[in-house]
Amino acid sequence: MNLVSTWTGRTACALQAAMRMSNDEFASHLGIGLRTVAGWHEKPNRRPQSEMQRTLDTALAQEDDAIKNRFAELLKDTADAPAEPAVDEAAAADAEKRLSADPDIGSALEWLDEHAGWTPGTARREVASRLARLDVSELEDRAGRRGRVDQRSIAEVLGRYYGTKTGEHGRYAARYDDASTETSVLTCPDWLDLACPLFAAHDRLKATNSARDMFAELDPGAAGRAAQRLAETLAMGTRLVDKPLYRLLDISPSPDAINGLVGTSRFVEYAVTMDLLEGELIDAISADATTAHQSLPLRDEYLPDTDSVTDVANRLCAGGPLALFAIARPASPFRGEADYVLLVQERSGNVLNAARRLAVIPKGFHQPMTDLRVDAQIGATLRREVEEELFGRDEIDNTTNEQRSADPMHPSRVSEPMRWLMEDPSRLRMECTGFGLNLLNGNFEFASLIVIDDEEFWERYGGRVEANWEAAGLHQYSSRDGDLISELIADVAWSNEGLFALLQGLRRLAQIGGDRVSLPSIEWEVR
């Protein structure tokens, strides 16, 4: 029975399936390396060399008729499979130039070579090849499909994947007016309604340099997906900067203090591993929301159950704070009574996290700038993000600039609005309102509230509050417009973590806002 004239990765995989063997078993049976078998799955149209062709011929010839018949049936299913597009040499050369021009991508390639066990230069060639094949219009179409997957669908599918509440941890949900909503944020009653001031006496995360490498060896499938992410990042012009990133190792939040331990990682490590979970899930939902939870191989590997989510010491857990920002405004004949202006952003398509979704502002990754210990405070990141995202300090945006200042937040360097706030610490109220772990990507989320009670700030600097490149738009809401805020809560364009921070922030603002607020009553539950 002559079934194959020339073996490809696809037909080799069909033989493996007919023999009902795992990658390990098939590699052992043929006497070849596991990476070779994995490579056939990654590149089904690649033709093995002549010696491997003979090995596969021999393996098939030695099997019984039942396996040969199954193999023949599987070949019928693969006969019409699309061929892998040829690489345009000019396009590949252009891709190589783009790879060489971006030092942060270069760092990512070195990381990938090391962690995938590849010889130096392999990642560069792999990413260049994938970049040359990419069709930007297809990526833009995919971005459009992803944008149509709403917050509720994400929360529902993750609910099916992880199941109902076990123990004290469950998904954050809330009731307001006559409606309800739920998120993908895993939390517990002890982590909510903290109202913990974010100043040094209470903001006590400690930093260490001793955290171990969580991705000492990427398997071939994970390495391929990492290379694809880098190629797509270049093709779409997404900003990817290889800066240090705090990773959570231990956490114990309370109303009195935010205690815990953080180590450091690299942003690129997060971008090509845990951050891929979001795209995998949203693509599955856009294909078929009813079965999306059944086929998520990356999630099965990196974040398979709630125990792995809460075990932050033994996985890469990045994240950061995000805050509902409320600024007191005086009464106005045009606007009405005194209130707080609440700021909400629509995220840009050029960010890696929560692209094209609604979020509170500021929202940032928890990262050290120059002082590993002091910058570990959640409040340090929030103050920096306010400077960057709302007060226009481009030079502290580490996605566009190298940080050379010894103290970028020194009073002599900060913006005029921030300097005014820092002159009297009572002018800037910052609190952590809740903590959770986002099932979407495993991130830690410090929901926070920032309040400026002095009306003078808005009169002086209201016209200088402006979102940076991370936002596609900035919207304001009045704390006295309860009906409009209820509609805002119901908007399905929210990111899950953004909705979590909004709800917790509104609950706290209702307690402290006095006559300036008329907010919907919000009651949380853990499901």
Disulfide bonds with the S-S distance in Angstrom:
none
